[in-house]
């Protein structure tokens, strides 16, 4: 059983002969009681502080455990997210690579088709152009042959016509009528002379009329250019 200050204060000792001085013993016991009370009070305060420290320690231990658990959960979550992101990125990269390969294959196929079509079309155009050129050359040669034949025929015909024009018969036909009239036919000569003068006058008037028409046309052209 623990000793209390009250137990010390109420403690009594039997009195014997030649014993301790009672007052001194009481004073000392009072001093012991006070010191004991102080010690008990300090002990209570220390126990209270100890309990408070233990509570704090328990709180911090629980907080540490919670933090540790949170760190573990966070680390696990981070690992899962990292793994998921890595897998997702691999899927995205693989899909993108497949898509790129598909696009390249389609582009190459389309380019091959276009090239093949263009080559076939160019070959067809070249063959058609060659045939047309060959046909044109043939037609040109035929036309030249026909032209040469026509030229020869025309030359022969003109030469024949020229020979006919140079024949003496034309000189006789083109001779003036007056050359057939003898000097004794004075009346006829006068008539022919008047007719000749009229023809010359008509020719002069015709030439003047032509000149007037040309000048008028020239003035019209000049007015049009000014406008």
C-alpha positions as CSV (number, residue, x, y, z in Angstrom):
1,X,0.0,0.0,0.0
2,X,1.3,3.4,-1.0
3,X,2.2,5.9,1.8
4,X,0.3,9.2,1.7
5,X,1.2,12.5,3.3
6,X,-1.8,12.1,5.5
7,X,-0.5,8.8,6.8
8,X,2.8,10.5,7.6
9,X,1.0,13.4,9.3
10,X,-1.2,11.1,11.4
11,X,1.6,8.7,12.3
12,X,2.2,8.6,16.1
13,X,5.0,7.0,18.0
14,X,4.9,5.7,21.6
15,X,6.7,7.7,24.2
16,X,9.4,6.0,26.1
17,X,11.9,7.2,28.5
18,X,14.9,8.9,27.1
19,X,13.2,9.0,23.6
20,X,13.4,11.7,20.8
21,X,12.2,15.2,21.4
22,X,8.5,15.2,20.4
23,X,8.4,18.7,19.0
24,X,11.4,18.2,16.9
25,X,10.0,15.0,15.6
26,X,6.7,16.7,14.8
27,X,8.5,19.5,13.0
28,X,10.6,17.1,11.0
29,X,7.5,15.1,10.1
30,X,5.7,18.3,9.0
31,X,8.8,19.1,6.8
32,X,8.7,15.5,5.5
33,X,4.9,15.8,4.8
34,X,5.4,19.0,2.8
35,X,8.3,17.6,0.8
36,X,6.4,14.4,0.3
37,X,3.3,16.3,-0.9
38,X,5.5,18.3,-3.3
39,X,7.1,15.1,-4.5
40,X,3.6,13.5,-5.0
41,X,2.4,16.7,-6.8
42,X,5.4,16.7,-9.0
43,X,5.0,13.0,-9.6
44,X,1.3,13.6,-10.6
45,X,2.3,16.3,-12.9
46,X,5.0,14.1,-14.4
47,X,2.6,11.3,-14.8
48,X,0.1,13.7,-16.5
49,X,2.9,15.0,-18.8
50,X,3.9,11.5,-19.4
51,X,0.3,10.5,-20.3
52,X,0.1,13.6,-22.6
53,X,3.4,12.7,-24.2
54,X,2.3,9.1,-24.6
55,X,-0.9,10.4,-26.2
56,X,1.1,12.6,-28.6
57,X,3.4,9.7,-29.3
58,X,0.5,7.5,-30.0
59,X,-1.1,10.2,-32.3
60,X,2.2,10.6,-34.1
61,X,2.7,6.9,-34.4
62,X,-0.8,6.6,-35.8
63,X,-0.1,9.6,-38.1
64,X,3.2,8.0,-39.2
65,X,1.4,4.7,-39.9
66,X,-1.3,6.6,-41.8
67,X,1.4,8.5,-43.8
68,X,3.3,5.3,-44.4
69,X,0.1,3.7,-45.6
70,X,-0.7,6.7,-47.8
71,X,2.8,6.6,-49.2
72,X,2.4,3.0,-49.9
73,X,-1.0,3.5,-51.5
74,X,0.4,6.5,-53.5
75,X,3.4,4.6,-54.6
76,X,1.2,1.7,-55.6
77,X,-1.1,4.0,-57.4
78,X,1.8,5.8,-59.1
79,X,3.2,2.4,-60.1
80,X,-0.2,1.4,-61.5
81,X,-0.6,4.7,-63.3
82,X,2.9,4.4,-64.7
83,X,2.3,0.9,-65.8
84,X,-1.1,1.9,-67.3
85,X,0.5,4.9,-69.0
86,X,3.3,2.9,-70.3
87,X,0.9,0.3,-71.8
88,X,-1.3,3.0,-73.2
89,X,1.6,4.8,-74.8
90,X,2.8,1.5,-76.3
91,X,-0.7,0.9,-77.6
92,X,-0.8,4.5,-79.0
93,X,2.7,4.2,-80.5
94,X,1.8,0.8,-82.0
95,X,-1.5,2.1,-83.4
96,X,0.2,5.2,-84.8
97,X,2.9,3.0,-86.4
98,X,0.3,0.7,-87.9
99,X,-1.6,3.8,-89.2
100,X,1.5,5.3,-90.6
101,X,2.5,2.0,-92.3
102,X,-1.1,1.8,-93.7
103,X,-0.9,5.4,-95.0
104,X,2.5,4.8,-96.6
105,X,1.3,1.5,-98.2
106,X,-1.8,3.3,-99.6
107,X,0.3,6.2,-100.8
108,X,2.8,3.9,-102.5
109,X,-0.1,1.9,-104.1
110,X,-1.8,5.1,-105.3
111,X,1.5,6.4,-106.6
112,X,2.1,3.1,-108.5
113,X,-1.4,3.2,-109.9
114,X,-1.0,6.8,-111.0
115,X,2.4,6.2,-112.5
116,X,1.2,3.1,-114.3
117,X,-1.8,5.0,-115.6
118,X,0.3,8.0,-116.6
119,X,2.8,5.8,-118.4
120,X,0.0,3.9,-120.3
121,X,-1.6,7.2,-121.2
122,X,1.7,8.7,-122.3
123,X,2.4,5.6,-124.4
124,X,-1.0,5.7,-126.0
125,X,-0.6,9.5,-126.8
126,X,2.9,8.8,-128.2
127,X,1.6,6.0,-130.4
128,X,-1.3,8.1,-131.5
129,X,1.0,11.1,-132.2
130,X,3.4,8.8,-134.1
131,X,0.6,7.4,-136.2
132,X,-0.8,10.9,-136.9
133,X,2.7,12.1,-137.8
134,X,3.2,9.1,-140.1
135,X,-0.2,9.6,-141.7
136,X,0.5,13.4,-142.1
137,X,3.8,12.6,-143.7
138,X,2.1,10.2,-146.1
139,X,-0.6,12.7,-146.9
140,X,2.0,15.4,-147.4
141,X,4.0,13.3,-149.8
142,X,0.8,12.4,-151.7
143,X,-0.2,16.1,-151.8
144,X,3.3,17.0,-153.0
145,X,3.1,14.4,-155.7
146,X,-0.3,15.6,-156.8
147,X,0.9,19.2,-156.7
148,X,3.9,18.3,-158.8
149,X,1.7,16.6,-161.3
150,X,-0.7,19.5,-161.3
151,X,2.3,21.9,-161.8
152,X,3.6,19.9,-164.7
153,X,0.2,19.8,-166.3
154,X,-0.3,23.5,-165.7
155,X,3.1,24.3,-167.1
156,X,2.4,22.2,-170.2
157,X,-1.0,23.8,-170.6
158,X,0.4,27.3,-170.2
159,X,3.2,26.6,-172.5
160,X,0.7,25.4,-175.1
161,X,-1.5,28.5,-174.5
162,X,1.6,30.7,-174.8
163,X,2.5,29.1,-178.1
164,X,-1.0,29.7,-179.3
165,X,-0.8,33.4,-178.1
166,X,2.4,33.9,-180.0
167,X,1.0,32.5,-183.2
168,X,0.7,34.9,-186.2
169,X,-3.1,34.5,-186.3
170,X,-3.4,36.6,-183.0
171,X,-1.4,39.4,-184.5
172,X,-3.8,39.6,-187.4
173,X,-6.8,39.4,-185.1
174,X,-5.5,42.2,-182.8
175,X,-4.6,44.5,-185.6
176,X,-6.6,47.9,-185.6
177,X,-9.6,48.1,-187.8
178,X,-8.2,51.2,-189.3
179,X,-5.4,49.1,-190.9
180,X,-8.1,47.4,-193.0
181,X,-9.5,50.7,-194.2
182,X,-8.0,52.1,-197.3
183,X,-7.1,55.8,-197.8
184,X,-10.0,56.3,-200.1
185,X,-12.5,55.5,-197.3
186,X,-12.4,58.9,-195.7
187,X,-15.8,58.8,-194.1
188,X,-15.0,55.6,-192.3
189,X,-11.8,57.1,-191.1
190,X,-13.5,60.1,-189.6
191,X,-16.0,57.9,-187.8
192,X,-13.2,55.8,-186.5
193,X,-11.3,58.9,-185.4
194,X,-14.4,60.2,-183.4
195,X,-14.9,56.8,-181.8
196,X,-11.3,56.7,-180.8
197,X,-11.6,60.2,-179.2
198,X,-14.7,59.2,-177.3
199,X,-13.0,56.1,-176.0
200,X,-10.0,58.1,-174.8
201,X,-12.3,60.6,-173.0
202,X,-14.2,57.8,-171.3
203,X,-11.0,56.2,-170.2
204,X,-9.8,59.6,-168.7
205,X,-13.1,60.1,-166.9
206,X,-13.0,56.6,-165.6
207,X,-9.5,57.1,-164.3
208,X,-10.5,60.4,-162.6
209,X,-13.5,58.7,-161.0
210,X,-11.4,55.9,-159.7
211,X,-8.9,58.5,-158.2
212,X,-11.8,60.4,-156.6
213,X,-13.2,57.1,-155.1
214,X,-9.7,56.3,-153.7
215,X,-9.3,59.7,-152.2
216,X,-12.7,59.5,-150.6
217,X,-11.9,56.1,-149.1
218,X,-8.6,57.5,-147.8
219,X,-10.4,60.4,-146.0
220,X,-12.9,58.0,-144.5
221,X,-10.1,55.9,-143.1
222,X,-8.3,59.0,-141.7
223,X,-11.5,60.2,-139.9
224,X,-12.1,56.7,-138.5
225,X,-8.5,56.6,-137.1
226,X,-8.9,60.1,-135.5
227,X,-12.1,59.0,-133.8
